[in-house]
Structure formats: C-alpha cells, structure tokens
Amino acid sequence: MRGRGRAGRNGADTAPTGHQWASSPPRAKRNAGGGDDNHRHNTIRLTATVYYPFHPLHGRELRVTSRPRNPGLPVTVVDEAGSVLRIPAWMLAPEAVHYQLAAQATLDAQTLRALAALLMSLLDDGREDGKGLSKQWKGERP
C-alpha cells in the first residue's frame, strides 16, 4: 500500500513495503578545483627503519601499515617485495642499533629459575605411562 511514508510526502518516494528510499542531494566533488590527486598531498606516509643489527632487514626503511597503541606489540610493515611483516617495536627504535652480542651470556637468578621451571615442566609432563619427555632422556643427560 503506497502512502505509508512520512507526512507531507507522496507515495512516489515510498517503497511498496512502506520503507522510504534514501535520496540525498548530489554532493560536491571532494577535490573540487584541486585536481584529481589532491588527496595524495595530504596523506602522511609512515615509514620505519629497522635498527636492530641482527634483523635480516637491518637498515631498511619500510612502510608502516599499522602501529599499535601498546608499544610492546609488533608494528605491521610492508617490505620492498610487498610482503606484510610484523616486527617488534623495540627493533624499530633507534636505541636498538647499539645492541651487541656478548661473549658470555649474563642472566639473573630469577630468569634462570624461570627457565629451569619451564624446562622441567617440558621434561616431566606427569604422565604415568612412561611416555613423557623425561623418560626419553633418562641416562643420557650430561
């Protein structure tokens, strides 16, 4: 039934189901008078350099597609080949250029305890059927 539209409108702009068709006045061109590629001049192109010396893309400037609000999360970048990569944000910080390998690793006691607990949980998974990882290594540990 036509004529179920808003007051003051005729049935010509009302769908047969009673819904009104969306009609809006034509919009002015977004770049009127500014050329077709005006929006490119206003776009900020974000790039990031990989400063971490042991990353395979060290020294390369990559296009950033997303940067998380949490600085502890990885940054999404696109390399020269067009591959999308996620690189830890700390590798993109200029301070990362100073990271070096030491002849001898230094770990604090808390980190060593955490590592030992992780390894023990992997070796001794509590299975009584004798198929845990610790059973495979019995007698062969240094």
C-alpha atoms as an extended CHARMM CRD file, in Angstrom:
* protein
*
       142  EXT
         1         1  MET       CA              0.0000000000        0.0000000000        0.0000000000  PROA      1               0.0000000000
         2         2  ARG       CA              1.5020000000        3.3460000000       -1.0400000000  PROA      2               0.0000000000
         3         3  GLY       CA              1.2530000000        6.4640000000        1.0240000000  PROA      3               0.0000000000
         4         4  ARG       CA              2.5680000000        4.9610000000        4.2790000000  PROA      4               0.0000000000
         5         5  GLY       CA              5.5860000000        7.2980000000        4.2010000000  PROA      5               0.0000000000
         6         6  ARG       CA              6.1710000000       10.3900000000        6.3030000000  PROA      6               0.0000000000
         7         7  ALA       CA              3.6080000000       13.1420000000        6.4510000000  PROA      7               0.0000000000
         8         8  GLY       CA              3.9670000000       15.6620000000        3.6700000000  PROA      8               0.0000000000
         9         9  ARG       CA              5.4370000000       13.1380000000        1.2180000000  PROA      9               0.0000000000
        10        10  ASN       CA              3.6140000000       11.4130000000       -1.5210000000  PROA      10              0.0000000000
        11        11  GLY       CA              3.7360000000        7.7210000000       -2.2260000000  PROA      11              0.0000000000
        12        12  ALA       CA              6.1910000000        8.1390000000       -5.1090000000  PROA      12              0.0000000000
        13        13  ASP       CA              9.2050000000        8.1180000000       -2.8100000000  PROA      13              0.0000000000
        14        14  THR       CA              7.9530000000        5.2760000000       -0.6440000000  PROA      14              0.0000000000
        15        15  ALA       CA              8.8140000000        1.6510000000       -1.3160000000  PROA      15              0.0000000000
        16        16  PRO       CA              5.9320000000       -0.8240000000       -1.6840000000  PROA      16              0.0000000000
        17        17  THR       CA              6.8190000000       -2.1880000000        1.7680000000  PROA      17              0.0000000000
        18        18  GLY       CA              6.3680000000        1.1940000000        3.3960000000  PROA      18              0.0000000000
        19        19  HSD       CA             10.1060000000        1.9580000000        3.6890000000  PROA      19              0.0000000000
        20        20  GLN       CA             11.3370000000        5.2090000000        2.2770000000  PROA      20              0.0000000000
        21        21  TRP       CA             14.0170000000        5.2380000000       -0.3680000000  PROA      21              0.0000000000
        22        22  ALA       CA             17.1330000000        7.0980000000        0.6710000000  PROA      22              0.0000000000
        23        23  SER       CA             17.6300000000       10.0710000000       -1.5590000000  PROA      23              0.0000000000
        24        24  SER       CA             20.1620000000       12.7670000000       -0.9260000000  PROA      24              0.0000000000
        25        25  PRO       CA             21.1880000000       15.8020000000       -2.8930000000  PROA      25              0.0000000000
        26        26  PRO       CA             24.2270000000       15.3430000000       -5.0960000000  PROA      26              0.0000000000
        27        27  ARG       CA             27.4490000000       16.0610000000       -3.2310000000  PROA      27              0.0000000000
        28        28  ALA       CA             30.0400000000       18.5000000000       -4.3960000000  PROA      28              0.0000000000
        29        29  LYS       CA             33.2370000000       16.9030000000       -5.6010000000  PROA      29              0.0000000000
        30        30  ARG       CA             35.5900000000       16.3080000000       -2.7010000000  PROA      30              0.0000000000
        31        31  ASN       CA             38.5550000000       17.7430000000       -4.5950000000  PROA      31              0.0000000000
        32        32  ALA       CA             36.7040000000       20.4930000000       -6.4280000000  PROA      32              0.0000000000
        33        33  GLY       CA             39.2130000000       22.7800000000       -8.0660000000  PROA      33              0.0000000000
        34        34  GLY       CA             42.1440000000       20.9050000000       -6.5790000000  PROA      34              0.0000000000
        35        35  GLY       CA             42.7600000000       18.2430000000       -9.1780000000  PROA      35              0.0000000000
        36        36  ASP       CA             42.0280000000       14.5360000000       -9.0200000000  PROA      36              0.0000000000
        37        37  ASP       CA             45.0640000000       13.5990000000       -6.9300000000  PROA      37              0.0000000000
        38        38  ASN       CA             44.8300000000       16.3340000000       -4.2880000000  PROA      38              0.0000000000
        39        39  HSD       CA             44.2040000000       13.7860000000       -1.5150000000  PROA      39              0.0000000000
        40        40  ARG       CA             47.6510000000       12.2730000000       -2.0540000000  PROA      40              0.0000000000
        41        41  HSD       CA             49.3190000000       15.5040000000       -0.9750000000  PROA      41              0.0000000000
        42        42  ASN       CA             47.5010000000       15.4640000000        2.3520000000  PROA      42              0.0000000000
        43        43  THR       CA             48.3210000000       11.8400000000        3.1990000000  PROA      43              0.0000000000
        44        44  ILE       CA             51.1130000000       11.1810000000        5.7040000000  PROA      44              0.0000000000
        45        45  ARG       CA             53.1710000000        8.2210000000        4.6450000000  PROA      45              0.0000000000
        46        46  LEU       CA             54.5390000000        6.4370000000        7.6900000000  PROA      46              0.0000000000
        47        47  THR       CA             57.8170000000        4.5830000000        7.4730000000  PROA      47              0.0000000000
        48        48  ALA       CA             60.0500000000        2.8400000000        9.9740000000  PROA      48              0.0000000000
        49        49  THR       CA             63.6870000000        1.8300000000        9.8610000000  PROA      49              0.0000000000
        50        50  VAL       CA             64.8570000000       -1.4930000000       11.2660000000  PROA      50              0.0000000000
        51        51  TYR       CA             67.6690000000       -0.5570000000       13.6610000000  PROA      51              0.0000000000
        52        52  TYR       CA             68.2280000000       -3.9310000000       15.3250000000  PROA      52              0.0000000000
        53        53  PRO       CA             71.5610000000       -5.1090000000       13.8410000000  PROA      53              0.0000000000
        54        54  PHE       CA             70.6840000000       -8.8150000000       13.8410000000  PROA      54              0.0000000000
        55        55  HSD       CA             67.3920000000       -8.4870000000       11.9390000000  PROA      55              0.0000000000
        56        56  PRO       CA             67.6380000000       -9.5490000000        8.2560000000  PROA      56              0.0000000000
        57        57  LEU       CA             66.1300000000       -6.2060000000        7.1790000000  PROA      57              0.0000000000
        58        58  HSD       CA             68.5550000000       -4.1230000000        9.2800000000  PROA      58              0.0000000000
        59        59  GLY       CA             68.9540000000       -0.6140000000        7.8810000000  PROA      59              0.0000000000
        60        60  ARG       CA             65.9340000000       -0.8450000000        5.5860000000  PROA      60              0.0000000000
        61        61  GLU       CA             63.1440000000        1.7150000000        5.6490000000  PROA      61              0.0000000000
        62        62  LEU       CA             59.7430000000        0.0120000000        5.4860000000  PROA      62              0.0000000000
        63        63  ARG       CA             56.2180000000        1.3340000000        5.0220000000  PROA      63              0.0000000000
        64        64  VAL       CA             54.1290000000        1.0780000000        8.2050000000  PROA      64              0.0000000000
        65        65  THR       CA             50.5600000000       -0.1330000000        7.7340000000  PROA      65              0.0000000000
        66        66  SER       CA             49.5650000000       -0.1920000000       11.4020000000  PROA      66              0.0000000000
        67        67  ARG       CA             51.1640000000        0.8120000000       14.6480000000  PROA      67              0.0000000000
        68        68  PRO       CA             49.5090000000       -0.4970000000       17.8250000000  PROA      68              0.0000000000
        69        69  ARG       CA             48.7430000000        1.8250000000       20.7200000000  PROA      69              0.0000000000
        70        70  ASN       CA             50.5810000000       -0.5630000000       23.0350000000  PROA      70              0.0000000000
        71        71  PRO       CA             54.3170000000       -0.0740000000       22.3520000000  PROA      71              0.0000000000
        72        72  GLY       CA             55.0080000000       -3.6530000000       23.4440000000  PROA      72              0.0000000000
        73        73  LEU       CA             53.1460000000       -5.0790000000       20.4550000000  PROA      73              0.0000000000
        74        74  PRO       CA             54.6660000000       -5.5580000000       16.9960000000  PROA      74              0.0000000000
        75        75  VAL       CA             54.3550000000       -2.9950000000       14.2090000000  PROA      75              0.0000000000
        76        76  THR       CA             52.9120000000       -4.1510000000       10.8730000000  PROA      76              0.0000000000
        77        77  VAL       CA             55.0580000000       -3.1440000000        7.8940000000  PROA      77              0.0000000000
        78        78  VAL       CA             55.3450000000       -3.9270000000        4.1880000000  PROA      78              0.0000000000
        79        79  ASP       CA             58.7660000000       -4.7590000000        2.7500000000  PROA      79              0.0000000000
        80        80  GLU       CA             60.0890000000       -3.9530000000       -0.7360000000  PROA      80              0.0000000000
        81        81  ALA       CA             58.6320000000       -7.1860000000       -2.1490000000  PROA      81              0.0000000000
        82        82  GLY       CA             55.1600000000       -6.3350000000       -0.8230000000  PROA      82              0.0000000000
        83        83  SER       CA             55.1820000000       -8.9020000000        1.9900000000  PROA      83              0.0000000000
        84        84  VAL       CA             53.3550000000       -7.9290000000        5.1650000000  PROA      84              0.0000000000
        85        85  LEU       CA             55.5390000000       -8.4010000000        8.2480000000  PROA      85              0.0000000000
        86        86  ARG       CA             55.1250000000       -7.8400000000       11.9680000000  PROA      86              0.0000000000
        87        87  ILE       CA             58.2990000000       -6.5560000000       13.6070000000  PROA      87              0.0000000000
        88        88  PRO       CA             58.6800000000       -5.9590000000       17.3610000000  PROA      88              0.0000000000
        89        89  ALA       CA             58.5490000000       -2.2160000000       18.0290000000  PROA      89              0.0000000000
        90        90  TRP       CA             61.8140000000       -2.2820000000       20.0090000000  PROA      90              0.0000000000
        91        91  MET       CA             63.6690000000       -3.3950000000       16.8400000000  PROA      91              0.0000000000
        92        92  LEU       CA             62.4660000000       -0.2090000000       15.1380000000  PROA      92              0.0000000000
        93        93  ALA       CA             63.6930000000        2.0730000000       17.9200000000  PROA      93              0.0000000000
        94        94  PRO       CA             66.9860000000        3.9030000000       17.2580000000  PROA      94              0.0000000000
        95        95  GLU       CA             68.3890000000        2.5590000000       20.5580000000  PROA      95              0.0000000000
        96        96  ALA       CA             68.3150000000       -0.9760000000       19.1020000000  PROA      96              0.0000000000
        97        97  VAL       CA             71.3170000000       -0.1570000000       16.8920000000  PROA      97              0.0000000000
        98        98  HSD       CA             73.5310000000       -0.3920000000       19.9960000000  PROA      98              0.0000000000
        99        99  TYR       CA             72.5630000000       -3.9760000000       20.9160000000  PROA      99              0.0000000000
       100       100  GLN       CA             75.5140000000       -6.3620000000       20.7470000000  PROA      100             0.0000000000
       101       101  LEU       CA             76.2430000000       -9.9890000000       21.3740000000  PROA      101             0.0000000000
       102       102  ALA       CA             78.3710000000      -10.7760000000       24.3980000000  PROA      102             0.0000000000
       103       103  ALA       CA             80.9860000000      -13.4970000000       24.5740000000  PROA      103             0.0000000000
       104       104  GLN       CA             79.2320000000      -14.8450000000       27.6520000000  PROA      104             0.0000000000
       105       105  ALA       CA             75.5210000000      -14.6540000000       28.4250000000  PROA      105             0.0000000000
       106       106  THR       CA             74.5200000000      -12.9980000000       31.6770000000  PROA      106             0.0000000000
       107       107  LEU       CA             71.1960000000      -13.9050000000       33.2590000000  PROA      107             0.0000000000
       108       108  ASP       CA             69.9060000000      -13.0410000000       36.6930000000  PROA      108             0.0000000000
       109       109  ALA       CA             68.8950000000      -15.7810000000       39.1450000000  PROA      109             0.0000000000
       110       110  GLN       CA             65.1530000000      -15.1780000000       38.6790000000  PROA      110             0.0000000000
       111       111  THR       CA             65.4260000000      -15.6810000000       34.9190000000  PROA      111             0.0000000000
       112       112  LEU       CA             67.4840000000      -18.8500000000       35.3840000000  PROA      112             0.0000000000
       113       113  ARG       CA             64.8680000000      -20.2320000000       37.8200000000  PROA      113             0.0000000000
       114       114  ALA       CA             62.0710000000      -19.4790000000       35.3510000000  PROA      114             0.0000000000
       115       115  LEU       CA             63.9980000000      -21.2140000000       32.5800000000  PROA      115             0.0000000000
       116       116  ALA       CA             64.6560000000      -24.2380000000       34.7990000000  PROA      116             0.0000000000
       117       117  ALA       CA             60.9600000000      -24.4610000000       35.7310000000  PROA      117             0.0000000000
       118       118  LEU       CA             59.9560000000      -24.2850000000       32.0740000000  PROA      118             0.0000000000
       119       119  LEU       CA             62.4140000000      -26.9950000000       31.0750000000  PROA      119             0.0000000000
       120       120  MET       CA             61.3660000000      -29.2530000000       33.9700000000  PROA      120             0.0000000000
       121       121  SER       CA             57.6980000000      -28.8930000000       33.0220000000  PROA      121             0.0000000000
       122       122  LEU       CA             58.5580000000      -29.8820000000       29.4620000000  PROA      122             0.0000000000
       123       123  LEU       CA             60.7170000000      -32.8400000000       30.5170000000  PROA      123             0.0000000000
       124       124  ASP       CA             58.4180000000      -34.1180000000       33.2650000000  PROA      124             0.0000000000
       125       125  ASP       CA             54.9030000000      -33.8430000000       31.9570000000  PROA      125             0.0000000000
       126       126  GLY       CA             53.4970000000      -36.0380000000       34.7580000000  PROA      126             0.0000000000
       127       127  ARG       CA             52.4020000000      -38.8800000000       32.5170000000  PROA      127             0.0000000000
       128       128  GLU       CA             52.3880000000      -42.2370000000       34.2360000000  PROA      128             0.0000000000
       129       129  ASP       CA             52.5340000000      -44.2590000000       31.0410000000  PROA      129             0.0000000000
       130       130  GLY       CA             56.2900000000      -43.6410000000       30.7580000000  PROA      130             0.0000000000
       131       131  LYS       CA             55.9940000000      -41.6570000000       27.5460000000  PROA      131             0.0000000000
       132       132  GLY       CA             56.9460000000      -38.2500000000       28.9780000000  PROA      132             0.0000000000
       133       133  LEU       CA             59.9680000000      -36.4180000000       27.6230000000  PROA      133             0.0000000000
       134       134  SER       CA             61.9490000000      -37.0690000000       30.8150000000  PROA      134             0.0000000000
       135       135  LYS       CA             61.6850000000      -40.8220000000       30.2090000000  PROA      135             0.0000000000
       136       136  GLN       CA             63.2660000000      -40.4390000000       26.7610000000  PROA      136             0.0000000000
       137       137  TRP       CA             66.2710000000      -38.6030000000       28.2120000000  PROA      137             0.0000000000
       138       138  LYS       CA             66.8630000000      -40.7860000000       31.2680000000  PROA      138             0.0000000000
       139       139  GLY       CA             70.5230000000      -41.7920000000       31.4570000000  PROA      139             0.0000000000
       140       140  GLU       CA             71.5330000000      -39.5610000000       28.5540000000  PROA      140             0.0000000000
       141       141  ARG       CA             71.6560000000      -36.2420000000       30.3960000000  PROA      141             0.0000000000
       142       142  PRO       CA             75.1040000000      -34.6700000000       30.7380000000  PROA      142             0.0000000000
